[in-house]
Amino acid sequence: MVEEFIKQIVDNKSQDLIEYNENTFKNYFSGRSKITRLAKRINGHQDQNKFDTYL
């Protein structure tokens, strides 16, 4: 769920920035791990149009 959301808001050129294993995203979703590292990686790579369409 978290991975799908991130894929939908990051520009197409930056998709490789979100390559993590499934357990990492499960930990983000459950709150066992902070999403800070991923947030820093994708900062500046969000696509407002993709985000608006997704929502």
TARASUL-V222575 format. One line per field, one symbol per residue. phi: phi as a letter, one per 40 degrees, with the letter a starting at -180 (. if undefined). psi: psi as a letter, one per 30 degrees, with the letter a starting at -180 (. if undefined). burial: b if it has 9 or more other ideal C-beta (glycine too) atoms within 8 Angstrom, else e. Layout:
phi = ???
psi = ???
burial = ???
This chain:
phi = .cccccdcbccccbdccbcbcdccccccccgcbccdccdcccdgbcbdccccccc
psi = eeeeeeeffklefgeffgjlleeeeeeeefgfkkgeeeeeefkfgkjeeeeeee.
burial = ebbebbbbbbeeebbebbeeeeebbebbeeeeeeeeebeeebeebbbeebbeeee
